[in-house]
């Protein structure tokens, strides 16, 4: 079995930041839990942006193929594939709103700078 890294979603895109992983990352990096949570949420938002970009590019490709064919059944098949990718892009966009809400005001609110596990 091979995994196509261009079309497969990575774990961070599918799931929101894991609090246990955030705590572990904070300890390993010697930063506060808050700093690690913000970093993880930013990585999640970036992964979502990239996945949305991939899905819309795939949809555009299928739409182009559908428009270039003259057979109605083939055109319908290409447009069905495009719709699947557009639906996934819409779902990911809704999740991206959640990531944006998590990151709202992180640049202006004070963040605890104390390391999680001081050495």
N, CA, C and O atoms as a GROMACS GRO file, in nm:
protein
  476
    1UNK      N    1   0.084  -0.118   0.000
    1UNK     CA    2   0.000   0.000   0.000
    1UNK      C    3   0.089   0.125   0.000
    1UNK      O    4   0.181   0.136   0.081
    2UNK      N    5   0.061   0.216  -0.090
    2UNK     CA    6   0.136   0.341  -0.094
    2UNK      C    7   0.045   0.455  -0.052
    2UNK      O    8  -0.077   0.450  -0.070
    3UNK      N    9   0.105   0.555   0.004
    3UNK     CA   10   0.030   0.673   0.046
    3UNK      C   11   0.071   0.789  -0.042
    3UNK      O   12   0.188   0.823  -0.050
    4UNK      N   13  -0.026   0.848  -0.106
    4UNK     CA   14  -0.001   0.966  -0.189
    4UNK      C   15  -0.002   1.086  -0.097
    4UNK      O   16  -0.108   1.129  -0.052
    5UNK      N   17   0.114   1.142  -0.070
    5UNK     CA   18   0.123   1.253   0.026
    5UNK      C   19   0.061   1.380  -0.029
    5UNK      O   20   0.037   1.475   0.047
    6UNK      N   21   0.034   1.385  -0.158
    6UNK     CA   22  -0.028   1.505  -0.213
    6UNK      C   23  -0.178   1.507  -0.183
    6UNK      O   24  -0.234   1.613  -0.155
    7UNK      N   25  -0.242   1.391  -0.191
    7UNK     CA   26  -0.387   1.389  -0.173
    7UNK      C   27  -0.431   1.339  -0.037
    7UNK      O   28  -0.545   1.364   0.003
    8UNK      N   29  -0.345   1.269   0.036
    8UNK     CA   30  -0.383   1.219   0.168
    8UNK      C   31  -0.373   1.330   0.272
    8UNK      O   32  -0.278   1.409   0.270
    9UNK      N   33  -0.470   1.335   0.360
    9UNK     CA   34  -0.467   1.433   0.468
    9UNK      C   35  -0.377   1.382   0.579
    9UNK      O   36  -0.379   1.263   0.611
   10UNK      N   37  -0.299   1.471   0.637
   10UNK     CA   38  -0.216   1.427   0.748
   10UNK      C   39  -0.296   1.432   0.878
   10UNK      O   40  -0.404   1.490   0.884
   11UNK      N   41  -0.242   1.369   0.981
   11UNK     CA   42  -0.314   1.357   1.108
   11UNK      C   43  -0.348   1.493   1.167
   11UNK      O   44  -0.454   1.509   1.227
   12UNK      N   45  -0.259   1.591   1.152
   12UNK     CA   46  -0.285   1.722   1.211
   12UNK      C   47  -0.401   1.792   1.143
   12UNK      O   48  -0.473   1.870   1.206
   13UNK      N   49  -0.422   1.765   1.014
   13UNK     CA   50  -0.534   1.825   0.943
   13UNK      C   51  -0.666   1.765   0.990
   13UNK      O   52  -0.766   1.835   1.005
   14UNK      N   53  -0.665   1.635   1.013
   14UNK     CA   54  -0.788   1.565   1.048
   14UNK      C   55  -0.829   1.595   1.192
   14UNK      O   56  -0.948   1.610   1.220
   15UNK      N   57  -0.734   1.603   1.282
   15UNK     CA   58  -0.765   1.621   1.424
   15UNK      C   59  -0.708   1.752   1.475
   15UNK      O   60  -0.603   1.799   1.431
   16UNK      N   61  -0.780   1.810   1.568
   16UNK     CA   62  -0.734   1.932   1.634
   16UNK      C   63  -0.614   1.899   1.723
   16UNK      O   64  -0.586   1.782   1.749
   17UNK      N   65  -0.544   2.001   1.769
   17UNK     CA   66  -0.430   1.975   1.858
   17UNK      C   67  -0.469   1.889   1.978
   17UNK      O   68  -0.572   1.910   2.040
   18UNK      N   69  -0.384   1.792   2.008
   18UNK     CA   70  -0.404   1.700   2.118
   18UNK      C   71  -0.339   1.760   2.243
   18UNK      O   72  -0.220   1.791   2.241
   19UNK      N   73  -0.416   1.775   2.349
   19UNK     CA   74  -0.364   1.843   2.469
   19UNK      C   75  -0.247   1.768   2.533
   19UNK      O   76  -0.155   1.830   2.585
   20UNK      N   77  -0.251   1.635   2.530
   20UNK     CA   78  -0.140   1.558   2.586
   20UNK      C   79  -0.013   1.581   2.502
   20UNK      O   80   0.096   1.595   2.557
   21UNK      N   81  -0.029   1.585   2.371
   21UNK     CA   82   0.086   1.610   2.283
   21UNK      C   83   0.138   1.752   2.302
   21UNK      O   84   0.259   1.775   2.297
   22UNK      N   85   0.048   1.846   2.324
   22UNK     CA   86   0.090   1.984   2.348
   22UNK      C   87   0.171   1.993   2.476
   22UNK      O   88   0.274   2.060   2.481
   23UNK      N   89   0.124   1.926   2.581
   23UNK     CA   90   0.197   1.927   2.709
   23UNK      C   91   0.335   1.864   2.692
   23UNK      O   92   0.433   1.916   2.745
   24UNK      N   93   0.343   1.753   2.618
   24UNK     CA   94   0.471   1.688   2.596
   24UNK      C   95   0.564   1.778   2.515
   24UNK      O   96   0.683   1.789   2.545
   25UNK      N   97   0.509   1.844   2.411
   25UNK     CA   98   0.589   1.934   2.328
   25UNK      C   99   0.642   2.049   2.412
   25UNK      O  100   0.757   2.090   2.396
   26UNK      N  101   0.559   2.102   2.502
   26UNK     CA  102   0.601   2.212   2.589
   26UNK      C  103   0.718   2.168   2.677
   26UNK      O  104   0.815   2.241   2.693
   27UNK      N  105   0.707   2.048   2.733
   27UNK     CA  106   0.814   1.998   2.818
   27UNK      C  107   0.944   1.976   2.742
   27UNK      O  108   1.052   2.009   2.791
   28UNK      N  109   0.933   1.920   2.622
   28UNK     CA  110   1.053   1.893   2.543
   28UNK      C  111   1.120   2.021   2.495
   28UNK      O  112   1.243   2.029   2.489
   29UNK      N  113   1.041   2.121   2.463
   29UNK     CA  114   1.097   2.247   2.413
   29UNK      C  115   1.131   2.345   2.524
   29UNK      O  116   1.196   2.447   2.501
   30UNK      N  117   1.086   2.314   2.645
   30UNK     CA  118   1.113   2.404   2.757
   30UNK      C  119   1.036   2.534   2.748
   30UNK      O  120   1.085   2.639   2.787
   31UNK      N  121   0.914   2.527   2.695
   31UNK     CA  122   0.827   2.645   2.684
   31UNK      C  123   0.699   2.620   2.762
   31UNK      O  124   0.673   2.508   2.806
   32UNK      N  125   0.621   2.723   2.781
   32UNK     CA  126   0.496   2.709   2.856
   32UNK      C  127   0.393   2.633   2.774
   32UNK      O  128   0.401   2.625   2.651
   33UNK      N  129   0.295   2.577   2.844
   33UNK     CA  130   0.185   2.507   2.778
   33UNK      C  131   0.113   2.601   2.682
   33UNK      O  132   0.077   2.561   2.571
   34UNK      N  133   0.094   2.726   2.724
   34UNK     CA  134   0.024   2.823   2.639
   34UNK      C  135   0.100   2.848   2.508
   34UNK      O  136   0.040   2.853   2.401
   35UNK      N  137   0.230   2.863   2.519
   35UNK     CA  138   0.311   2.885   2.398
   35UNK      C  139   0.304   2.763   2.306
   35UNK      O  140   0.292   2.777   2.184
   36UNK      N  141   0.310   2.644   2.365
   36UNK     CA  142   0.303   2.521   2.285
   36UNK      C  143   0.166   2.506   2.221
   36UNK      O  144   0.156   2.461   2.106
   37UNK      N  145   0.060   2.543   2.292
   37UNK     CA  146  -0.076   2.533   2.237
   37UNK      C  147  -0.092   2.628   2.119
   37UNK      O  148  -0.152   2.591   2.017
   38UNK      N  149  -0.040   2.748   2.131
   38UNK     CA  150  -0.048   2.844   2.021
   38UNK      C  151   0.030   2.792   1.900
   38UNK      O  152  -0.017   2.800   1.787
   39UNK      N  153   0.150   2.740   1.925
   39UNK     CA  154   0.230   2.686   1.815
   39UNK      C  155   0.159   2.570   1.746
   39UNK      O  156   0.159   2.561   1.623
   40UNK      N  157   0.099   2.482   1.824
   40UNK     CA  158   0.027   2.367   1.767
   40UNK      C  159  -0.096   2.412   1.689
   40UNK      O  160  -0.125   2.358   1.583
   41UNK      N  161  -0.168   2.510   1.741
   41UNK     CA  162  -0.286   2.562   1.670
   41UNK      C  163  -0.245   2.630   1.539
   41UNK      O  164  -0.315   2.620   1.439
   42UNK      N  165  -0.131   2.700   1.541
   42UNK     CA  166  -0.082   2.763   1.417
   42UNK      C  167  -0.043   2.658   1.314
   42UNK      O  168  -0.070   2.675   1.195
   43UNK      N  169   0.021   2.549   1.359
   43UNK     CA  170   0.056   2.440   1.268
   43UNK      C  171  -0.069   2.374   1.211
   43UNK      O  172  -0.073   2.339   1.094
   44UNK      N  173  -0.171   2.358   1.295
   44UNK     CA  174  -0.298   2.300   1.252
   44UNK      C  175  -0.362   2.388   1.147
   44UNK      O  176  -0.408   2.338   1.044
   45UNK      N  177  -0.366   2.519   1.171
   45UNK     CA  178  -0.426   2.613   1.075
   45UNK      C  179  -0.351   2.607   0.941
   45UNK      O  180  -0.413   2.611   0.835
   46UNK      N  181  -0.220   2.599   0.947
   46UNK     CA  182  -0.140   2.590   0.824
   46UNK      C  183  -0.169   2.460   0.750
   46UNK      O  184  -0.183   2.460   0.628
   47UNK      N  185  -0.178   2.349   0.823
   47UNK     CA  186  -0.209   2.220   0.761
   47UNK      C  187  -0.348   2.224   0.696
   47UNK      O  188  -0.368   2.170   0.587
   48UNK      N  189  -0.442   2.289   0.761
   48UNK     CA  190  -0.576   2.303   0.703
   48UNK      C  191  -0.573   2.388   0.578
   48UNK      O  192  -0.636   2.354   0.478
   49UNK      N  193  -0.499   2.500   0.580
   49UNK     CA  194  -0.486   2.585   0.462
   49UNK      C  195  -0.430   2.507   0.344
   49UNK      O  196  -0.478   2.519   0.231
   50UNK      N  197  -0.327   2.427   0.370
   50UNK     CA  198  -0.265   2.348   0.264
   50UNK      C  199  -0.361   2.242   0.210
   50UNK      O  200  -0.366   2.219   0.089
   51UNK      N  201  -0.437   2.180   0.298
   51UNK     CA  202  -0.534   2.078   0.254
   51UNK      C  203  -0.646   2.141   0.172
   51UNK      O  204  -0.692   2.083   0.073
   52UNK      N  205  -0.691   2.259   0.212
   52UNK     CA  206  -0.794   2.330   0.135
   52UNK      C  207  -0.742   2.364  -0.003
   52UNK      O  208  -0.813   2.350  -0.102
   53UNK      N  209  -0.618   2.410  -0.009
   53UNK     CA  210  -0.554   2.443  -0.136
   53UNK      C  211  -0.548   2.320  -0.228
   53UNK      O  212  -0.578   2.329  -0.347
   54UNK      N  213  -0.508   2.206  -0.170
   54UNK     CA  214  -0.500   2.082  -0.251
   54UNK      C  215  -0.637   2.041  -0.303
   54UNK      O  216  -0.651   2.003  -0.419
   55UNK      N  217  -0.738   2.048  -0.217
   55UNK     CA  218  -0.873   2.006  -0.258
   55UNK      C  219  -0.929   2.096  -0.368
   55UNK      O  220  -0.991   2.047  -0.462
   56UNK      N  221  -0.907   2.225  -0.356
   56UNK     CA  222  -0.960   2.315  -0.460
   56UNK      C  223  -0.883   2.298  -0.590
   56UNK      O  224  -0.941   2.312  -0.698
   57UNK      N  225  -0.753   2.269  -0.582
   57UNK     CA  226  -0.676   2.244  -0.705
   57UNK      C  227  -0.724   2.116  -0.773
   57UNK      O  228  -0.736   2.112  -0.896
   58UNK      N  229  -0.753   2.014  -0.695
   58UNK     CA  230  -0.807   1.890  -0.752
   58UNK      C  231  -0.942   1.916  -0.817
   58UNK      O  232  -0.968   1.867  -0.927
   59UNK      N  233  -1.028   1.991  -0.750
   59UNK     CA  234  -1.160   2.022  -0.806
   59UNK      C  235  -1.146   2.098  -0.938
   59UNK      O  236  -1.217   2.069  -1.034
   60UNK      N  237  -1.055   2.194  -0.942
   60UNK     CA  238  -1.034   2.271  -1.064
   60UNK      C  239  -0.987   2.182  -1.179
   60UNK      O  240  -1.028   2.200  -1.293
   61UNK      N  241  -0.900   2.085  -1.146
   61UNK     CA  242  -0.852   1.993  -1.249
   61UNK      C  243  -0.967   1.912  -1.306
   61UNK      O  244  -0.978   1.895  -1.428
   62UNK      N  245  -1.055   1.860  -1.219
   62UNK     CA  246  -1.168   1.780  -1.266
   62UNK      C  247  -1.268   1.866  -1.345
   62UNK      O  248  -1.327   1.819  -1.442
   63UNK      N  249  -1.286   1.989  -1.303
   63UNK     CA  250  -1.376   2.078  -1.378
   63UNK      C  251  -1.321   2.102  -1.518
   63UNK      O  252  -1.395   2.099  -1.616
   64UNK      N  253  -1.190   2.127  -1.526
   64UNK     CA  254  -1.127   2.147  -1.659
   64UNK      C  255  -1.145   2.024  -1.746
   64UNK      O  256  -1.178   2.037  -1.864
   65UNK      N  257  -1.124   1.906  -1.689
   65UNK     CA  258  -1.142   1.783  -1.767
   65UNK      C  259  -1.287   1.768  -1.812
   65UNK      O  260  -1.314   1.726  -1.925
   66UNK      N  261  -1.379   1.802  -1.723
   66UNK     CA  262  -1.521   1.792  -1.758
   66UNK      C  263  -1.560   1.887  -1.869
   66UNK      O  264  -1.642   1.853  -1.955
   67UNK      N  265  -1.503   2.005  -1.867
   67UNK     CA  266  -1.535   2.104  -1.969
   67UNK      C  267  -1.471   2.071  -2.103
   67UNK      O  268  -1.518   2.116  -2.207
   68UNK      N  269  -1.363   1.993  -2.102
   68UNK     CA  270  -1.293   1.963  -2.227
   68UNK      C  271  -1.347   1.840  -2.297
   68UNK      O  272  -1.309   1.813  -2.411
   69UNK      N  273  -1.435   1.764  -2.234
   69UNK     CA  274  -1.490   1.644  -2.297
   69UNK      C  275  -1.627   1.676  -2.359
   69UNK      O  276  -1.697   1.766  -2.314
   70UNK      N  277  -1.661   1.601  -2.462
   70UNK     CA  278  -1.791   1.624  -2.529
   70UNK      C  279  -1.894   1.521  -2.491
   70UNK      O  280  -2.014   1.541  -2.515
   71UNK      N  281  -1.852   1.410  -2.432
   71UNK     CA  282  -1.947   1.305  -2.395
   71UNK      C  283  -2.017   1.343  -2.265
   71UNK      O  284  -1.950   1.368  -2.164
   72UNK      N  285  -2.150   1.347  -2.265
   72UNK     CA  286  -2.223   1.392  -2.145
   72UNK      C  287  -2.198   1.306  -2.020
   72UNK      O  288  -2.189   1.358  -1.909
   73UNK      N  289  -2.186   1.175  -2.038
   73UNK     CA  290  -2.163   1.088  -1.921
   73UNK      C  291  -2.025   1.113  -1.861
   73UNK      O  292  -2.009   1.115  -1.739
   74UNK      N  293  -1.927   1.132  -1.947
   74UNK     CA  294  -1.792   1.159  -1.897
   74UNK      C  295  -1.787   1.296  -1.829
   74UNK      O  296  -1.721   1.313  -1.727
   75UNK      N  297  -1.857   1.392  -1.887
   75UNK     CA  298  -1.862   1.525  -1.826
   75UNK      C  299  -1.926   1.518  -1.687
   75UNK      O  300  -1.876   1.579  -1.592
   76UNK      N  301  -2.034   1.442  -1.676
   76UNK     CA  302  -2.101   1.427  -1.546
   76UNK      C  303  -2.009   1.359  -1.445
   76UNK      O  304  -2.007   1.397  -1.328
   77UNK      N  305  -1.933   1.260  -1.490
   77UNK     CA  306  -1.840   1.190  -1.400
   77UNK      C  307  -1.732   1.284  -1.348
   77UNK      O  308  -1.701   1.283  -1.229
   78UNK      N  309  -1.674   1.366  -1.437
   78UNK     CA  310  -1.571   1.461  -1.395
   78UNK      C  311  -1.628   1.563  -1.298
   78UNK      O  312  -1.563   1.600  -1.200
   79UNK      N  313  -1.748   1.609  -1.326
   79UNK     CA  314  -1.809   1.709  -1.236
   79UNK      C  315  -1.846   1.648  -1.102
   79UNK      O  316  -1.842   1.717  -1.000
   80UNK      N  317  -1.882   1.520  -1.100
   80UNK     CA  318  -1.909   1.451  -0.972
   80UNK      C  319  -1.782   1.446  -0.887
   80UNK      O  320  -1.785   1.471  -0.767
   81UNK      N  321  -1.670   1.413  -0.952
   81UNK     CA  322  -1.542   1.411  -0.880
   81UNK      C  323  -1.507   1.550  -0.828
   81UNK      O  324  -1.460   1.564  -0.715
   82UNK      N  325  -1.530   1.652  -0.910
   82UNK     CA  326  -1.502   1.789  -0.867
   82UNK      C  327  -1.587   1.826  -0.746
   82UNK      O  328  -1.539   1.891  -0.653
   83UNK      N  329  -1.712   1.785  -0.747
   83UNK     CA  330  -1.803   1.814  -0.636
   83UNK      C  331  -1.754   1.752  -0.506
   83UNK      O  332  -1.762   1.813  -0.400
   84UNK      N  333  -1.702   1.629  -0.514
   84UNK     CA  334  -1.648   1.564  -0.394
   84UNK      C  335  -1.534   1.646  -0.334
   84UNK      O  336  -1.526   1.664  -0.212
   85UNK      N  337  -1.446   1.696  -0.419
   85UNK     CA  338  -1.333   1.775  -0.370
   85UNK      C  339  -1.380   1.911  -0.317
   85UNK      O  340  -1.327   1.960  -0.217
   86UNK      N  341  -1.477   1.971  -0.382
   86UNK     CA  342  -1.530   2.099  -0.332
   86UNK      C  343  -1.601   2.081  -0.198
   86UNK      O  344  -1.592   2.167  -0.111
   87UNK      N  345  -1.672   1.968  -0.182
   87UNK     CA  346  -1.737   1.940  -0.054
   87UNK      C  347  -1.634   1.925   0.058
   87UNK      O  348  -1.653   1.975   0.169
   88UNK      N  349  -1.524   1.855   0.027
   88UNK     CA  350  -1.418   1.838   0.127
   88UNK      C  351  -1.353   1.971   0.159
   88UNK      O  352  -1.321   1.999   0.275
   89UNK      N  353  -1.332   2.054   0.058
   89UNK     CA  354  -1.274   2.187   0.081
   89UNK      C  355  -1.366   2.270   0.170
   89UNK      O  356  -1.320   2.344   0.257
   90UNK      N  357  -1.495   2.259   0.148
   90UNK     CA  358  -1.592   2.333   0.232
   90UNK      C  359  -1.588   2.283   0.375
   90UNK      O  360  -1.593   2.363   0.469
   91UNK      N  361  -1.580   2.151   0.394
   91UNK     CA  362  -1.573   2.094   0.529
   91UNK      C  363  -1.446   2.141   0.600
   91UNK      O  364  -1.449   2.180   0.717
   92UNK      N  365  -1.335   2.136   0.528
   92UNK     CA  366  -1.209   2.181   0.587
   92UNK      C  367  -1.211   2.331   0.617
   92UNK      O  368  -1.151   2.375   0.715
   93UNK      N  369  -1.279   2.408   0.534
   93UNK     CA  370  -1.291   2.553   0.559
   93UNK      C  371  -1.369   2.579   0.687
   93UNK      O  372  -1.336   2.671   0.762
   94UNK      N  373  -1.471   2.499   0.713
   94UNK     CA  374  -1.547   2.514   0.838
   94UNK      C  375  -1.459   2.481   0.959
   94UNK      O  376  -1.468   2.546   1.062
   95UNK      N  377  -1.375   2.379   0.945
   95UNK     CA  378  -1.282   2.344   1.053
   95UNK      C  379  -1.179   2.456   1.070
   95UNK      O  380  -1.137   2.486   1.182
   96UNK      N  381  -1.138   2.516   0.959
   96UNK     CA  382  -1.039   2.624   0.963
   96UNK      C  383  -1.090   2.743   1.044
   96UNK      O  384  -1.013   2.814   1.108
   97UNK      N  385  -1.222   2.765   1.040
   97UNK     CA  386  -1.282   2.871   1.120
   97UNK      C  387  -1.259   2.844   1.269
   97UNK      O  388  -1.234   2.936   1.347
   98UNK      N  389  -1.266   2.718   1.308
   98UNK     CA  390  -1.242   2.682   1.448
   98UNK      C  391  -1.097   2.714   1.485
   98UNK      O  392  -1.069   2.768   1.592
   99UNK      N  393  -1.005   2.679   1.394
   99UNK     CA  394  -0.863   2.710   1.420
   99UNK      C  395  -0.843   2.861   1.432
   99UNK      O  396  -0.767   2.907   1.518
  100UNK      N  397  -0.909   2.937   1.348
  100UNK     CA  398  -0.897   3.083   1.354
  100UNK      C  399  -0.952   3.136   1.487
  100UNK      O  400  -0.894   3.228   1.545
  101UNK      N  401  -1.061   3.079   1.534
  101UNK     CA  402  -1.117   3.122   1.663
  101UNK      C  403  -1.021   3.089   1.778
  101UNK      O  404  -1.007   3.168   1.872
  102UNK      N  405  -0.955   2.974   1.769
  102UNK     CA  406  -0.858   2.937   1.874
  102UNK      C  407  -0.741   3.034   1.876
  102UNK      O  408  -0.683   3.061   1.982
  103UNK      N  409  -0.706   3.088   1.759
  103UNK     CA  410  -0.591   3.177   1.750
  103UNK      C  411  -0.628   3.325   1.765
  103UNK      O  412  -0.539   3.411   1.766
  104UNK      N  413  -0.756   3.354   1.775
  104UNK     CA  414  -0.799   3.494   1.787
  104UNK      C  415  -0.736   3.558   1.910
  104UNK      O  416  -0.738   3.502   2.019
  105UNK      N  417  -0.680   3.674   1.891
  105UNK     CA  418  -0.621   3.755   1.998
  105UNK      C  419  -0.496   3.694   2.061
  105UNK      O  420  -0.454   3.740   2.168
  106UNK      N  421  -0.437   3.594   2.001
  106UNK     CA  422  -0.315   3.538   2.061
  106UNK      C  423  -0.199   3.636   2.052
  106UNK      O  424  -0.104   3.628   2.130
  107UNK      N  425  -0.207   3.727   1.958
  107UNK     CA  426  -0.100   3.825   1.945
  107UNK      C  427  -0.112   3.939   2.045
  107UNK      O  428  -0.014   4.010   2.070
  108UNK      N  429  -0.230   3.960   2.102
  108UNK     CA  430  -0.248   4.072   2.194
  108UNK      C  431  -0.268   4.028   2.339
  108UNK      O  432  -0.242   4.107   2.430
  109UNK      N  433  -0.314   3.905   2.363
  109UNK     CA  434  -0.335   3.858   2.500
  109UNK      C  435  -0.204   3.811   2.560
  109UNK      O  436  -0.121   3.751   2.491
  110UNK      N  437  -0.184   3.837   2.690
  110UNK     CA  438  -0.061   3.791   2.753
  110UNK      C  439  -0.057   3.637   2.759
  110UNK      O  440  -0.159   3.572   2.783
  111UNK      N  441   0.059   3.583   2.737
  111UNK     CA  442   0.078   3.437   2.738
  111UNK      C  443   0.175   3.403   2.851
  111UNK      O  444   0.276   3.470   2.870
  112UNK      N  445   0.142   3.299   2.924
  112UNK     CA  446   0.229   3.251   3.030
  112UNK      C  447   0.360   3.204   2.968
  112UNK      O  448   0.361   3.114   2.884
  113UNK      N  449   0.472   3.265   3.009
  113UNK     CA  450   0.602   3.235   2.952
  113UNK      C  451   0.680   3.131   3.033
  113UNK      O  452   0.787   3.088   2.991
  114UNK      N  453   0.627   3.091   3.149
  114UNK     CA  454   0.700   2.998   3.235
  114UNK      C  455   0.704   2.859   3.172
  114UNK      O  456   0.601   2.809   3.127
  115UNK      N  457   0.822   2.797   3.166
  115UNK     CA  458   0.831   2.663   3.108
  115UNK      C  459   0.745   2.563   3.182
  115UNK      O  460   0.727   2.575   3.303
  116UNK      N  461   0.692   2.466   3.111
  116UNK     CA  462   0.610   2.363   3.173
  116UNK      C  463   0.691   2.277   3.269
  116UNK      O  464   0.648   2.249   3.381
  117UNK      N  465   0.809   2.236   3.225
  117UNK     CA  466   0.898   2.156   3.309
  117UNK      C  467   1.031   2.229   3.323
  117UNK      O  468   1.125   2.199   3.249
  118UNK      N  469   1.042   2.323   3.418
  118UNK     CA  470   1.168   2.394   3.433
  118UNK      C  471   1.279   2.296   3.470
  118UNK      O  472   1.259   2.202   3.548
  119UNK      N  473   1.396   2.321   3.413
  119UNK     CA  474   1.509   2.228   3.436
  119UNK      C  475   1.589   2.268   3.555
  119UNK      O  476   1.687   2.201   3.589
   0.00000   0.00000   0.00000
